[in-house]
Amino acid sequence: MKLRGSPKLRIPSLVAAVEKNLSGPNPLNGSALSLKHGVSATTIADVISQDLEGKVRKKCRVHARRCSREKNRNPFRQTRSINQ
């Protein structure tokens, strides 16, 4: 078995660049970060989890009601019960 040395791709400049990209209000996802920096998504996940001590999770859109839809809702409408 070959002993592993220090990481070849997870250099301090990459870690700093990824940290800068993740610090904003709407950070890039892992695949976009990997394309931007020219490394694999696994390397980006390792940087986030091991070097930055963060969590890697799937990014998903959140469904939110609009104010215009709130005005159109009927407050007297009853929801169906499951047994009907």
TORDREN-540224 format. One record per atom (N, C-alpha, C, O): atom name; x, y, z; residue number from 1. Coordinates in nm, 4 decimals, padded with zeros to 6 digits. Layout:
{site 'CA', {X, Y, Z}, NUM}
...
END
This chain:
{site 'N', {00.0840, -00.1176, 00.0000}, 1}
{site 'CA', {00.0000, 00.0000, 00.0000}, 1}
{site 'C', {00.0891, 00.1247, 00.0000}, 1}
{site 'O', {00.1866, 00.1336, 00.0746}, 1}
{site 'N', {00.0536, 00.2183, -00.0837}, 2}
{site 'CA', {00.1327, 00.3392, -00.0978}, 2}
{site 'C', {00.0875, 00.4417, 00.0060}, 2}
{site 'O', {-00.0321, 00.4669, 00.0204}, 2}
{site 'N', {00.1821, 00.5003, 00.0777}, 3}
{site 'CA', {00.1479, 00.6019, 00.1763}, 3}
{site 'C', {00.1176, 00.7335, 00.1051}, 3}
{site 'O', {00.1838, 00.7709, 00.0083}, 3}
{site 'N', {00.0169, 00.8014, 00.1554}, 4}
{site 'CA', {-00.0221, 00.9277, 00.0948}, 4}
{site 'C', {00.0528, 01.0417, 00.1618}, 4}
{site 'O', {00.0738, 01.0416, 00.2831}, 4}
{site 'N', {00.0918, 01.1366, 00.0825}, 5}
{site 'CA', {00.1592, 01.2542, 00.1344}, 5}
{site 'C', {00.0592, 01.3663, 00.1599}, 5}
{site 'O', {-00.0583, 01.3408, 00.1863}, 5}
{site 'N', {00.1050, 01.4866, 00.1520}, 6}
{site 'CA', {00.0172, 01.6013, 00.1697}, 6}
{site 'C', {-00.0722, 01.6147, 00.0466}, 6}
{site 'O', {-00.0355, 01.5683, -00.0614}, 6}
{site 'N', {-00.1873, 01.6765, 00.0609}, 7}
{site 'CA', {-00.2779, 01.6912, -00.0536}, 7}
{site 'C', {-00.2148, 01.7742, -00.1647}, 7}
{site 'O', {-00.1540, 01.8781, -00.1392}, 7}
{site 'N', {-00.2299, 01.7276, -00.2869}, 8}
{site 'CA', {-00.1686, 01.7953, -00.4009}, 8}
{site 'C', {-00.2588, 01.9065, -00.4570}, 8}
{site 'O', {-00.2095, 02.0073, -00.5076}, 8}
{site 'N', {-00.3877, 01.8878, -00.4477}, 9}
{site 'CA', {-00.4794, 01.9854, -00.5056}, 9}
{site 'C', {-00.5385, 02.0804, -00.4020}, 9}
{site 'O', {-00.5761, 02.1928, -00.4352}, 9}
{site 'N', {-00.5468, 02.0365, -00.2787}, 10}
{site 'CA', {-00.6079, 02.1194, -00.1747}, 10}
{site 'C', {-00.5036, 02.2137, -00.1147}, 10}
{site 'O', {-00.4737, 02.2080, 00.0045}, 10}
{site 'N', {-00.4501, 02.2988, -00.1986}, 11}
{site 'CA', {-00.3480, 02.3934, -00.1551}, 11}
{site 'C', {-00.4158, 02.5145, -00.0902}, 11}
{site 'O', {-00.5347, 02.5375, -00.1124}, 11}
{site 'N', {-00.3423, 02.5914, -00.0110}, 12}
{site 'CA', {-00.4033, 02.7049, 00.0599}, 12}
{site 'C', {-00.4713, 02.8067, -00.0312}, 12}
{site 'O', {-00.5714, 02.8665, 00.0082}, 12}
{site 'N', {-00.4194, 02.8277, -00.1518}, 13}
{site 'CA', {-00.4835, 02.9243, -00.2416}, 13}
{site 'C', {-00.6210, 02.8758, -00.2877}, 13}
{site 'O', {-00.7135, 02.9560, -00.3013}, 13}
{site 'N', {-00.6352, 02.7443, -00.3120}, 14}
{site 'CA', {-00.7654, 02.6893, -00.3492}, 14}
{site 'C', {-00.8626, 02.6982, -00.2323}, 14}
{site 'O', {-00.9794, 02.7327, -00.2507}, 14}
{site 'N', {-00.8147, 02.6673, -00.1122}, 15}
{site 'CA', {-00.9004, 02.6734, 00.0064}, 15}
{site 'C', {-00.9492, 02.8164, 00.0280}, 15}
{site 'O', {-01.0660, 02.8381, 00.0603}, 15}
{site 'N', {-00.8600, 02.9139, 00.0103}, 16}
{site 'CA', {-00.8981, 03.0543, 00.0272}, 16}
{site 'C', {-00.9983, 03.0977, -00.0789}, 16}
{site 'O', {-01.0913, 03.1725, -00.0487}, 16}
{site 'N', {-00.9810, 03.0524, -00.2021}, 17}
{site 'CA', {-01.0726, 03.0894, -00.3105}, 17}
{site 'C', {-01.2106, 03.0286, -00.2882}, 17}
{site 'O', {-01.3121, 03.0946, -00.3105}, 17}
{site 'N', {-01.2144, 02.9030, -00.2443}, 18}
{site 'CA', {-01.3433, 02.8386, -00.2182}, 18}
{site 'C', {-01.4126, 02.9062, -00.1003}, 18}
{site 'O', {-01.5340, 02.9268, -00.1026}, 18}
{site 'N', {-01.3360, 02.9403, 00.0019}, 19}
{site 'CA', {-01.3952, 03.0084, 00.1176}, 19}
{site 'C', {-01.4529, 03.1434, 00.0771}, 19}
{site 'O', {-01.5590, 03.1821, 00.1260}, 19}
{site 'N', {-01.3853, 03.2149, -00.0107}, 20}
{site 'CA', {-01.4344, 03.3436, -00.0591}, 20}
{site 'C', {-01.5647, 03.3256, -00.1377}, 20}
{site 'O', {-01.6574, 03.4055, -00.1240}, 20}
{site 'N', {-01.5712, 03.2205, -00.2200}, 21}
{site 'CA', {-01.6922, 03.1957, -00.2993}, 21}
{site 'C', {-01.8096, 03.1490, -00.2143}, 21}
{site 'O', {-01.9250, 03.1679, -00.2528}, 21}
{site 'N', {-01.7820, 03.0889, -00.1001}, 22}
{site 'CA', {-01.8890, 03.0385, -00.0145}, 22}
{site 'C', {-01.9367, 03.1413, 00.0877}, 22}
{site 'O', {-02.0370, 03.1186, 00.1555}, 22}
{site 'N', {-01.8672, 03.2529, 00.0998}, 23}
{site 'CA', {-01.8994, 03.3472, 00.2063}, 23}
{site 'C', {-02.0170, 03.4385, 00.1737}, 23}
{site 'O', {-02.0679, 03.5052, 00.2637}, 23}
{site 'N', {-02.0613, 03.4438, 00.0509}, 24}
{site 'CA', {-02.1693, 03.5336, 00.0121}, 24}
{site 'C', {-02.3064, 03.4815, 00.0526}, 24}
{site 'O', {-02.3181, 03.3715, 00.1067}, 24}
{site 'N', {-02.4097, 03.5603, 00.0265}, 25}
{site 'CA', {-02.5453, 03.5190, 00.0647}, 25}
{site 'C', {-02.6006, 03.4042, -00.0199}, 25}
{site 'O', {-02.6825, 03.3264, 00.0290}, 25}
{site 'N', {-02.5574, 03.3921, -00.1463}, 26}
{site 'CA', {-02.6049, 03.2859, -00.2331}, 26}
{site 'C', {-02.4845, 03.2154, -00.2940}, 26}
{site 'O', {-02.4469, 03.2458, -00.4072}, 26}
{site 'N', {-02.4226, 03.1212, -00.2209}, 27}
{site 'CA', {-02.2985, 03.0601, -00.2694}, 27}
{site 'C', {-02.3220, 02.9661, -00.3870}, 27}
{site 'O', {-02.4324, 02.9157, -00.4080}, 27}
{site 'N', {-02.2162, 02.9443, -00.4621}, 28}
{site 'CA', {-02.2219, 02.8501, -00.5743}, 28}
{site 'C', {-02.2324, 02.7077, -00.5210}, 28}
{site 'O', {-02.1894, 02.6794, -00.4092}, 28}
{site 'N', {-02.2898, 02.6184, -00.6012}, 29}
{site 'CA', {-02.2964, 02.4785, -00.5597}, 29}
{site 'C', {-02.1655, 02.4082, -00.5949}, 29}
{site 'O', {-02.0776, 02.4670, -00.6579}, 29}
{site 'N', {-02.1535, 02.2839, -00.5543}, 30}
{site 'CA', {-02.0286, 02.2108, -00.5697}, 30}
{site 'C', {-01.9849, 02.1929, -00.7125}, 30}
{site 'O', {-01.8662, 02.2055, -00.7424}, 30}
{site 'N', {-02.0782, 02.1637, -00.8026}, 31}
{site 'CA', {-02.0393, 02.1428, -00.9424}, 31}
{site 'C', {-01.9952, 02.2738, -01.0069}, 31}
{site 'O', {-01.9019, 02.2742, -01.0873}, 31}
{site 'N', {-02.0597, 02.3837, -00.9735}, 32}
{site 'CA', {-02.0178, 02.5131, -01.0277}, 32}
{site 'C', {-01.8809, 02.5530, -00.9745}, 32}
{site 'O', {-01.7991, 02.6080, -01.0482}, 32}
{site 'N', {-01.8552, 02.5256, -00.8457}, 33}
{site 'CA', {-01.7240, 02.5544, -00.7885}, 33}
{site 'C', {-01.6151, 02.4695, -00.8545}, 33}
{site 'O', {-01.5047, 02.5179, -00.8798}, 33}
{site 'N', {-01.6468, 02.3427, -00.8823}, 34}
{site 'CA', {-01.5471, 02.2554, -00.9432}, 34}
{site 'C', {-01.5141, 02.3005, -01.0855}, 34}
{site 'O', {-01.3983, 02.2934, -01.1268}, 34}
{site 'N', {-01.6133, 02.3464, -01.1605}, 35}
{site 'CA', {-01.5874, 02.3976, -01.2945}, 35}
{site 'C', {-01.5073, 02.5274, -01.2900}, 35}
{site 'O', {-01.4184, 02.5491, -01.3724}, 35}
{site 'N', {-01.5391, 02.6129, -01.1939}, 36}
{site 'CA', {-01.4721, 02.7422, -01.1829}, 36}
{site 'C', {-01.3241, 02.7267, -01.1485}, 36}
{site 'O', {-01.2396, 02.7982, -01.2023}, 36}
{site 'N', {-01.2932, 02.6334, -01.0588}, 37}
{site 'CA', {-01.1559, 02.6179, -01.0117}, 37}
{site 'C', {-01.0796, 02.5064, -01.0831}, 37}
{site 'O', {-00.9599, 02.4897, -01.0596}, 37}
{site 'N', {-01.1453, 02.4308, -01.1687}, 38}
{site 'CA', {-01.0777, 02.3289, -01.2470}, 38}
{site 'C', {-01.0365, 02.2058, -01.1690}, 38}
{site 'O', {-00.9371, 02.1416, -01.2026}, 38}
{site 'N', {-01.1115, 02.1720, -01.0652}, 39}
{site 'CA', {-01.0859, 02.0507, -00.9874}, 39}
{site 'C', {-01.2155, 01.9704, -00.9821}, 39}
{site 'O', {-01.3199, 02.0175, -01.0273}, 39}
{site 'N', {-01.2090, 01.8502, -00.9274}, 40}
{site 'CA', {-01.3281, 01.7659, -00.9229}, 40}
{site 'C', {-01.4222, 01.8102, -00.8108}, 40}
{site 'O', {-01.3829, 01.8825, -00.7192}, 40}
{site 'N', {-01.5469, 01.7652, -00.8203}, 41}
{site 'CA', {-01.6454, 01.7960, -00.7172}, 41}
{site 'C', {-01.6077, 01.7307, -00.5850}, 41}
{site 'O', {-01.6388, 01.7835, -00.4782}, 41}
{site 'N', {-01.5404, 01.6155, -00.5919}, 42}
{site 'CA', {-01.4951, 01.5478, -00.4700}, 42}
{site 'C', {-01.3887, 01.6312, -00.3996}, 42}
{site 'O', {-01.3879, 01.6389, -00.2768}, 42}
{site 'N', {-01.2998, 01.6931, -00.4750}, 43}
{site 'CA', {-01.1982, 01.7790, -00.4157}, 43}
{site 'C', {-01.2629, 01.8994, -00.3480}, 43}
{site 'O', {-01.2213, 01.9396, -00.2393}, 43}
{site 'N', {-01.3646, 01.9571, -00.4121}, 44}
{site 'CA', {-01.4367, 02.0698, -00.3527}, 44}
{site 'C', {-01.5061, 02.0249, -00.2242}, 44}
{site 'O', {-01.5045, 02.0965, -00.1241}, 44}
{site 'N', {-01.5671, 01.9064, -00.2271}, 45}
{site 'CA', {-01.6335, 01.8543, -00.1074}, 45}
{site 'C', {-01.5331, 01.8307, 00.0049}, 45}
{site 'O', {-01.5636, 01.8558, 00.1215}, 45}
{site 'N', {-01.4125, 01.7822, -00.0295}, 46}
{site 'CA', {-01.3072, 01.7631, 00.0715}, 46}
{site 'C', {-01.2605, 01.8961, 00.1290}, 46}
{site 'O', {-01.2363, 01.9066, 00.2493}, 46}
{site 'N', {-01.2479, 01.9966, 00.0451}, 47}
{site 'CA', {-01.2071, 02.1285, 00.0928}, 47}
{site 'C', {-01.3101, 02.1823, 00.1915}, 47}
{site 'O', {-01.2746, 02.2345, 00.2972}, 47}
{site 'N', {-01.4373, 02.1695, 00.1565}, 48}
{site 'CA', {-01.5429, 02.2222, 00.2431}, 48}
{site 'C', {-01.5500, 02.1447, 00.3736}, 48}
{site 'O', {-01.5581, 02.2046, 00.4808}, 48}
{site 'N', {-01.5470, 02.0125, 00.3657}, 49}
{site 'CA', {-01.5683, 01.9329, 00.4867}, 49}
{site 'C', {-01.4447, 01.9239, 00.5742}, 49}
{site 'O', {-01.4566, 01.9297, 00.6966}, 49}
{site 'N', {-01.3258, 01.9100, 00.5155}, 50}
{site 'CA', {-01.2056, 01.8887, 00.5951}, 50}
{site 'C', {-01.1306, 02.0180, 00.6244}, 50}
{site 'O', {-01.0921, 02.0422, 00.7388}, 50}
{site 'N', {-01.1092, 02.1011, 00.5233}, 51}
{site 'CA', {-01.0299, 02.2218, 00.5443}, 51}
{site 'C', {-01.1114, 02.3356, 00.6053}, 51}
{site 'O', {-01.0626, 02.4065, 00.6933}, 51}
{site 'N', {-01.2344, 02.3534, 00.5595}, 52}
{site 'CA', {-01.3186, 02.4615, 00.6111}, 52}
{site 'C', {-01.4107, 02.4153, 00.7234}, 52}
{site 'O', {-01.4800, 02.4963, 00.7848}, 52}
{site 'N', {-01.4112, 02.2852, 00.7499}, 53}
{site 'CA', {-01.4931, 02.2244, 00.8556}, 53}
{site 'C', {-01.6406, 02.2635, 00.8436}, 53}
{site 'O', {-01.7047, 02.3017, 00.9415}, 53}
{site 'N', {-01.6917, 02.2531, 00.7229}, 54}
{site 'CA', {-01.8320, 02.2813, 00.6978}, 54}
{site 'C', {-01.9040, 02.1547, 00.6570}, 54}
{site 'O', {-01.8448, 02.0469, 00.6518}, 54}
{site 'N', {-02.0320, 02.1686, 00.6280}, 55}
{site 'CA', {-02.1122, 02.0547, 00.5843}, 55}
{site 'C', {-02.1394, 02.0675, 00.4354}, 55}
{site 'O', {-02.1640, 02.1769, 00.3845}, 55}
{site 'N', {-02.1345, 01.9542, 00.3665}, 56}
{site 'CA', {-02.1675, 01.9499, 00.2247}, 56}
{site 'C', {-02.3080, 01.8931, 00.2142}, 56}
{site 'O', {-02.3358, 01.7842, 00.2644}, 56}
{site 'N', {-02.3960, 01.9670, 00.1492}, 57}
{site 'CA', {-02.5330, 01.9204, 00.1330}, 57}
{site 'C', {-02.5857, 01.9666, -00.0017}, 57}
{site 'O', {-02.5282, 02.0542, -00.0663}, 57}
{site 'N', {-02.6945, 01.9068, -00.0418}, 58}
{site 'CA', {-02.7545, 01.9431, -00.1691}, 58}
{site 'C', {-02.8198, 02.0801, -00.1562}, 58}
{site 'O', {-02.8802, 02.1119, -00.0538}, 58}
{site 'N', {-02.8071, 02.1592, -00.2593}, 59}
{site 'CA', {-02.8689, 02.2904, -00.2628}, 59}
{site 'C', {-03.0048, 02.2756, -00.3302}, 59}
{site 'O', {-03.0144, 02.2170, -00.4381}, 59}
{site 'N', {-03.1085, 02.3275, -00.2684}, 60}
{site 'CA', {-03.2421, 02.3127, -00.3268}, 60}
{site 'C', {-03.3157, 02.4456, -00.3202}, 60}
{site 'O', {-03.2877, 02.5306, -00.2356}, 60}
{site 'N', {-03.4076, 02.4604, -00.4090}, 61}
{site 'CA', {-03.4896, 02.5814, -00.4115}, 61}
{site 'C', {-03.5984, 02.5698, -00.3060}, 61}
{site 'O', {-03.6464, 02.4605, -00.2761}, 61}
{site 'N', {-03.6360, 02.6820, -00.2512}, 62}
{site 'CA', {-03.7373, 02.6842, -00.1466}, 62}
{site 'C', {-03.8637, 02.7451, -00.2051}, 62}
{site 'O', {-03.8603, 02.8521, -00.2659}, 62}
{site 'N', {-03.9745, 02.6761, -00.1861}, 63}
{site 'CA', {-04.1019, 02.7281, -00.2335}, 63}
{site 'C', {-04.1507, 02.8334, -00.1347}, 63}
{site 'O', {-04.1648, 02.8052, -00.0157}, 63}
{site 'N', {-04.1763, 02.9528, -00.1826}, 64}
{site 'CA', {-04.2262, 03.0587, -00.0960}, 64}
{site 'C', {-04.3489, 03.1204, -00.1608}, 64}
{site 'O', {-04.3547, 03.1359, -00.2828}, 64}
{site 'N', {-04.4456, 03.1551, -00.0796}, 65}
{site 'CA', {-04.5656, 03.2196, -00.1330}, 65}
{site 'C', {-04.5361, 03.3648, -00.1642}, 65}
{site 'O', {-04.4598, 03.4315, -00.0945}, 65}
{site 'N', {-04.5979, 03.4113, -00.2697}, 66}
{site 'CA', {-04.5850, 03.5516, -00.3050}, 66}
{site 'C', {-04.6958, 03.6304, -00.2368}, 66}
{site 'O', {-04.8009, 03.5758, -00.2032}, 66}
{site 'N', {-04.6715, 03.7573, -00.2171}, 67}
{site 'CA', {-04.7731, 03.8422, -00.1547}, 67}
{site 'C', {-04.8981, 03.8508, -00.2421}, 67}
{site 'O', {-05.0095, 03.8572, -00.1902}, 67}
{site 'N', {-04.8803, 03.8510, -00.3749}, 68}
{site 'CA', {-04.9958, 03.8590, -00.4636}, 68}
{site 'C', {-05.0828, 03.7347, -00.4496}, 68}
{site 'O', {-05.2051, 03.7441, -00.4607}, 68}
{site 'N', {-05.0223, 03.6184, -00.4254}, 69}
{site 'CA', {-05.0993, 03.4959, -00.4070}, 69}
{site 'C', {-05.1701, 03.4956, -00.2714}, 69}
{site 'O', {-05.2797, 03.4410, -00.2589}, 69}
{site 'N', {-05.1089, 03.5555, -00.1713}, 70}
{site 'CA', {-05.1706, 03.5606, -00.0388}, 70}
{site 'C', {-05.3028, 03.6372, -00.0437}, 70}
{site 'O', {-05.3988, 03.5995, 00.0235}, 70}
{site 'N', {-05.3081, 03.7451, -00.1234}, 71}
{site 'CA', {-05.4311, 03.8240, -00.1322}, 71}
{site 'C', {-05.5426, 03.7460, -00.2005}, 71}
{site 'O', {-05.6604, 03.7679, -00.1724}, 71}
{site 'N', {-05.5051, 03.6540, -00.2912}, 72}
{site 'CA', {-05.6054, 03.5788, -00.3666}, 72}
{site 'C', {-05.6585, 03.4570, -00.2915}, 72}
{site 'O', {-05.7551, 03.3954, -00.3364}, 72}
{site 'N', {-05.5985, 03.4212, -00.1796}, 73}
{site 'CA', {-05.6435, 03.3031, -00.1068}, 73}
{site 'C', {-05.7792, 03.3269, -00.0431}, 73}
{site 'O', {-05.8068, 03.4350, 00.0088}, 73}
{site 'N', {-05.8621, 03.2261, -00.0474}, 74}
{site 'CA', {-05.9936, 03.2340, 00.0139}, 74}
{site 'C', {-05.9823, 03.1834, 00.1578}, 74}
{site 'O', {-05.9514, 03.0659, 00.1781}, 74}
{site 'N', {-06.0062, 03.2673, 00.2574}, 75}
{site 'CA', {-05.9901, 03.2230, 00.3957}, 75}
{site 'C', {-06.0985, 03.1253, 00.4401}, 75}
{site 'O', {-06.0818, 03.0555, 00.5402}, 75}
{site 'N', {-06.2105, 03.1197, 00.3659}, 76}
{site 'CA', {-06.3210, 03.0336, 00.4059}, 76}
{site 'C', {-06.3171, 02.8966, 00.3402}, 76}
{site 'O', {-06.4006, 02.8114, 00.3706}, 76}
{site 'N', {-06.2236, 02.8744, 00.2526}, 77}
{site 'CA', {-06.2132, 02.7448, 00.1841}, 77}
{site 'C', {-06.1615, 02.6404, 00.2805}, 77}
{site 'O', {-06.0611, 02.6604, 00.3489}, 77}
{site 'N', {-06.2317, 02.5289, 00.2847}, 78}
{site 'CA', {-06.1893, 02.4212, 00.3735}, 78}
{site 'C', {-06.1038, 02.3223, 00.2948}, 78}
{site 'O', {-06.1289, 02.2959, 00.1772}, 78}
{site 'N', {-06.0044, 02.2694, 00.3609}, 79}
{site 'CA', {-05.9215, 02.1679, 00.2959}, 79}
{site 'C', {-05.9911, 02.0326, 00.3040}, 79}
{site 'O', {-06.0698, 02.0075, 00.3953}, 79}
{site 'N', {-05.9618, 01.9474, 00.2092}, 80}
{site 'CA', {-06.0204, 01.8146, 00.2084}, 80}
{site 'C', {-05.9574, 01.7293, 00.3167}, 80}
{site 'O', {-05.8382, 01.7402, 00.3454}, 80}
{site 'N', {-06.0379, 01.6461, 00.3751}, 81}
{site 'CA', {-05.9796, 01.5524, 00.4705}, 81}
{site 'C', {-05.9342, 01.4283, 00.3948}, 81}
{site 'O', {-05.9790, 01.4045, 00.2826}, 81}
{site 'N', {-05.8483, 01.3512, 00.4532}, 82}
{site 'CA', {-05.7911, 01.2350, 00.3872}, 82}
{site 'C', {-05.8951, 01.1251, 00.3680}, 82}
{site 'O', {-05.8857, 01.0480, 00.2725}, 82}
{site 'N', {-05.9932, 01.1163, 00.4559}, 83}
{site 'CA', {-06.0901, 01.0066, 00.4527}, 83}
{site 'C', {-06.2016, 01.0260, 00.3516}, 83}
{site 'O', {-06.2801, 00.9335, 00.3314}, 83}
{site 'N', {-06.2126, 01.1403, 00.2876}, 84}
{site 'CA', {-06.3225, 01.1621, 00.1930}, 84}
{site 'C', {-06.3014, 01.0897, 00.0644}, 84}
{site 'O', {-06.3850, 01.0979, -00.0255}, 84}
END
